[in-house]
Each structure stands twice: as structure tokens, then as C-alpha cells.
Amino acid sequence: MSSSESERRIPARSPWWRREPSISEILAEPIVRAVMQADGVEPEELAAILYRARQRLLKSKTVRQRVEPLRSRLKNEN
């Protein structure tokens, strides 16, 4: 099995070092929280902004065309 094949089979909830971390995981990191606090950024406010940006991107036909095949593939792998 090639490394690209094994990477595709990694479950979505595998340890973060085997995949890109989710926004929730990034925002939960103590160092990220400390920097946000120092900058006066409220975690809930940032999460809401990111959610709205995600919703707008998903409404974009171009983004949907790129995301949907990935969602289907992930769904089939789990």
C-alpha cells in the first residue's frame, strides 16, 4: 500500500498529527487561547465568524463542486 493510500484511510477522528486539525481543535489549544486573549479576541465570536464564512463558501457553486466529492469519499471510507 502506498503512503497516499494509507493517508486516505485515516479516520476523520484520528490523532491530529495524522491529519489537518479542525478549527475546534485549533481554537482549543492553550497557546491559541492565550494569543487570542492577549489580542482581545473572544473564542465564541471568532467561531461564529468562521462558521458564517464556511456557510458562504459552501453556497459558492465552485466550492461545492470541490467539496462534495471529498465529503462523499470520507463518508464511504468511514
C-alpha positions in Angstrom: 0.0 0.0 0.0 1.4 3.4 -0.9 1.6 6.2 1.6 -1.1 8.2 -0.3 -3.5 5.1 0.0 -2.8 4.8 3.7 -3.4 8.5 4.3 -6.8 8.3 2.6 -7.8 5.6 5.0 -7.1 7.6 8.2 -10.5 8.2 10.0 -11.6 11.7 10.4 -11.3 11.4 14.2 -7.7 10.1 14.2 -5.0 11.9 16.2 -4.3 15.4 14.9 -0.7 14.7 13.9 -2.0 12.3 11.2 -4.3 14.9 9.6 -5.0 18.6 9.5 -6.6 19.7 12.8 -10.1 21.0 12.8 -10.9 24.6 13.7 -12.4 23.4 17.0 -9.1 21.6 17.8 -7.0 24.7 16.9 -9.2 27.0 19.0 -9.0 24.6 22.0 -5.1 24.8 22.0 -3.9 26.6 25.1 -1.3 28.7 23.1 -4.0 29.8 20.7 -6.3 30.7 23.6 -3.5 32.7 25.2 -2.8 34.7 22.0 -6.5 35.3 21.4 -6.9 36.6 25.0 -3.9 38.8 24.6 -5.4 40.2 21.4 -8.8 40.6 22.9 -10.4 38.0 20.6 -13.5 36.2 22.0 -13.4 32.5 21.0 -17.2 32.3 20.5 -17.1 35.4 18.3 -14.3 34.0 16.2 -16.1 30.7 15.9 -19.2 32.5 14.7 -17.3 34.4 12.1 -15.6 31.2 10.8 -19.0 29.5 10.7 -20.5 32.3 8.6 -17.5 32.2 6.3 -17.9 28.5 5.9 -21.6 28.9 5.1 -20.9 31.5 2.4 -18.2 29.3 0.9 -20.5 26.3 0.8 -23.1 28.4 -1.1 -20.5 29.0 -3.8 -21.0 26.6 -6.7 -17.3 26.3 -7.3 -16.5 25.4 -3.7 -19.5 23.0 -3.6 -18.1 21.2 -6.7 -14.8 20.7 -5.0 -16.1 19.8 -1.5 -18.9 17.4 -2.3 -16.7 14.7 -3.8 -14.5 14.9 -0.8 -17.4 14.6 1.6 -18.7 11.5 -0.3 -15.3 9.9 -0.2 -14.9 10.5 3.5 -18.4 9.2 4.1 -17.7 6.0 2.2 -14.4 5.4 4.0 -16.0 5.5 7.5 
